């Protein structure tokens, strides 16, 4: 049997499958699709798994209601298969204090993926509603999944982690298209390109050319690569020599011992490591004018501890500032007990004075707050950080003044995964500083995925990204996504680097998701017209 014959046979077997066999095929295809994400970046696997998605929707036509429920169920199984191996690392956080949270582990590693898979189910169902019998159904799936992925990134505060568009971020040349159309445009292209081989079984003796769709997809992939290579070649990394960064990565394990009683131990580790020589010619922290510590660096309210602030002042030479994460107490009347707090970033001068503060806006559900917080606490539940009442969200996103450096846009933890929440058009910063604590997730794929997503923000915005992560991966990324310097996962150390220069605002920075919206809208119109034309012919 020829390769074309084997492909046709496999496609027909999937189309005709039903029941648990059909669910198993969708589950395995989704699980294999997770290999396209960091750290594996094995995106060619999607040329095998996304055609399976097309054939599953083809086969749903035999079901009731034009196959929409059957398509939705196939989409849910595909999504479950995709999200469980892609997000398994979230379960690590529930083992940090196992005596309190271990019972929730199944809900974390299965419940969250089951919820996120509802959006994949929606995408499959919507695609089935406008399904056609020719290669244009690939476009139907691309438009529908892009819309459902966008909803996943926005509904109930949103969680666009491992959106399908990230499959096109490695090699770096492919990722440059994000400077034009952003993550959601990349998601449309990813689904359309990788699902295109499904059309190869559409040929017949009546003159159809099933190879056209995959050839166009391959040409588009090549065009993206050429555009990226040219863009990278025309814009080499430029450094601001006068800005010398030092990122401190303490590699402190996130466990129940990380509490107020560990104050002296934590401070001593931070101070000693920050002043460590990084080479034969290094003079420690005096080599830098910006020292950066990670998110929520201390198990106490930093500015309420006079001795800690004095130690920081002693550490910093004149002309050097510290950018650090810290829990911040709200302003309360004297004598009132602090029960809630902000997750914040401080800029601290060499004399111990606080120059600027940013409070995290986009809090993590179940990590930093609970939905229906009061009711949840009444029945005995609490979020992972154990802050009664939950963290207080900040009021607005703004850039921060940094002495002797361009203004910086602060992003705390997973705020860096939201493409639409990064830069304000009237307050363009010179760089993005992302402080995070991925210590919750151990040595897993999660921190690699987090870096992948922060890196795409650099490309979208044309801004360098500087990441300080407790356990890694800390990195300095130039505005085209090139890694200038990096400290790997699970390593204690310091990272010295100059700050890359920003480039001119990208098309995506100027117009946002408008190009992606136009692409998706045009795709829906094209497919619907195609469907109507075939019905009336």
Rosetta blueprint (number, residue, H / E / L):
1 X L
2 X L
3 X H
4 X H
5 X H
6 X H
7 X H
8 X H
9 X H
10 X H
11 X H
12 X H
13 X H
14 X H
15 X H
16 X H
17 X L
18 X L
19 X H
20 X H
21 X H
22 X H
23 X H
24 X H
25 X H
26 X H
27 X H
28 X H
29 X H
30 X H
31 X H
32 X H
33 X H
34 X H
35 X H
36 X H
37 X L
38 X L
39 X L
40 X L
41 X L
42 X L
43 X H
44 X H
45 X H
46 X H
47 X H
48 X H
49 X H
50 X H
51 X H
52 X H
53 X H
54 X H
55 X H
56 X H
57 X H
58 X H
59 X H
60 X H
61 X H
62 X H
63 X L
64 X L
65 X H
66 X H
67 X H
68 X H
69 X H
70 X H
71 X H
72 X H
73 X H
74 X H
75 X H
76 X H
77 X H
78 X H
79 X H
80 X H
81 X H
82 X H
83 X H
84 X H
85 X H
86 X H
87 X H
88 X L
89 X L
90 X H
91 X H
92 X H
93 X H
94 X L
95 X L
96 X L
97 X L
98 X H
99 X H
100 X H
101 X H
102 X H
103 X H
104 X H
105 X H
106 X H
107 X H
108 X H
109 X H
110 X H
111 X H
112 X H
113 X H
114 X H
115 X H
116 X H
117 X H
118 X H
119 X H
120 X H
121 X H
122 X H
123 X H
124 X H
125 X H
126 X H
127 X H
128 X H
129 X H
130 X L
131 X L
132 X L
133 X L
134 X L
135 X L
136 X H
137 X H
138 X H
139 X H
140 X H
141 X H
142 X H
143 X H
144 X H
145 X H
146 X H
147 X H
148 X H
149 X H
150 X H
151 X H
152 X H
153 X L
154 X L
155 X H
156 X H
157 X H
158 X L
159 X L
160 X L
161 X L
162 X L
163 X L
164 X H
165 X H
166 X H
167 X H
168 X H
169 X L
170 X L
171 X L
172 X H
173 X H
174 X H
175 X H
176 X L
177 X L
178 X H
179 X H
180 X H
181 X H
182 X H
183 X H
184 X H
185 X H
186 X H
187 X H
188 X H
189 X H
190 X H
191 X H
192 X H
193 X H
194 X H
195 X H
196 X H
197 X H
198 X H
199 X H
200 X H
201 X H
202 X L
203 X L
204 X L
205 X L
206 X L
207 X L
208 X L
209 X L
210 X L
211 X H
212 X H
213 X H
214 X H
215 X H
216 X H
217 X H
218 X H
219 X H
220 X H
221 X H
222 X H
223 X H
224 X H
225 X H
226 X H
227 X H
228 X H
229 X H
230 X H
231 X H
232 X H
233 X H
234 X H
235 X L
236 X L
237 X L
238 X L
239 X E
240 X E
241 X E
242 X E
243 X E
244 X E
245 X E
246 X E
247 X E
248 X E
249 X E
250 X L
251 X L
252 X L
253 X L
254 X L
255 X L
256 X L
257 X L
258 X L
259 X L
260 X H
261 X H
262 X H
263 X H
264 X H
265 X H
266 X H
267 X H
268 X H
269 X H
270 X H
271 X H
272 X H
273 X H
274 X H
275 X L
276 X L
277 X L
278 X L
279 X L
280 X L
281 X L
282 X L
283 X L
284 X H
285 X H
286 X H
287 X H
288 X L
289 X L
290 X E
291 X E
292 X E
293 X L
294 X L
295 X L
296 X L
297 X L
298 X L
299 X L
300 X L
301 X L
302 X H
303 X H
304 X H
305 X L
306 X H
307 X H
308 X H
309 X H
310 X H
311 X H
312 X H
313 X H
314 X H
315 X H
316 X L
317 X L
318 X L
319 X L
320 X L
321 X E
322 X E
323 X E
324 X E
325 X E
326 X E
327 X E
328 X E
329 X E
330 X L
331 X L
332 X L
333 X L
334 X L
335 X L
336 X L
337 X L
338 X L
339 X L
340 X L
341 X E
342 X E
343 X E
344 X E
345 X E
346 X E
347 X E
348 X E
349 X L
350 X L
351 X L
352 X L
353 X L
354 X E
355 X E
356 X E
357 X E
358 X E
359 X E
360 X L
361 X L
362 X L
363 X L
364 X L
365 X E
366 X L
367 X L
368 X L
369 X E
370 X L
371 X L
372 X L
373 X H
374 X H
375 X H
376 X H
377 X H
378 X H
379 X L
380 X L
381 X L
382 X L
383 X L
384 X L
385 X L
386 X L
387 X L
388 X L
389 X L
390 X L
391 X L
392 X L
393 X L
394 X L
395 X L
396 X L
397 X L
398 X L
399 X E
400 X E
401 X L
402 X L
403 X L
404 X L
405 X L
406 X L
407 X L
408 X E
409 X E
410 X E
411 X E
412 X E
413 X H
414 X H
415 X H
416 X H
417 X H
418 X L
419 X H
420 X H
421 X H
422 X L
423 X L
424 X L
425 X L
426 X L
427 X L
428 X L
429 X L
430 X L
431 X E
432 X E
433 X E
434 X E
435 X E
436 X E
437 X L
438 X H
439 X H
440 X H
441 X H
442 X L
443 X L
444 X L
445 X L
446 X H
447 X H
448 X H
449 X H
450 X H
451 X H
452 X H
453 X H
454 X H
455 X H
456 X H
457 X H
458 X H
459 X H
460 X H
461 X H
462 X L
463 X L
464 X E
465 X E
466 X E
467 X E
468 X E
469 X E
470 X L
471 X L
472 X L
473 X L
474 X E
475 X E
476 X E
477 X E
478 X L
479 X L
480 X L
481 X L
482 X L
483 X E
484 X E
485 X E
486 X E
487 X E
488 X L
489 X L
490 X L
491 X L
492 X L
493 X E
494 X E
495 X E
496 X E
497 X E
498 X E
499 X E
500 X E
501 X L
502 X L
503 X L
504 X L
505 X L
506 X L
507 X H
508 X H
509 X H
510 X H
511 X H
512 X L
513 X L
514 X H
515 X H
516 X H
517 X H
518 X H
519 X H
520 X H
521 X H
522 X H
523 X H
524 X H
525 X H
526 X H
527 X H
528 X H
529 X H
530 X H
531 X H
532 X H
533 X H
534 X H
535 X H
536 X H
537 X L
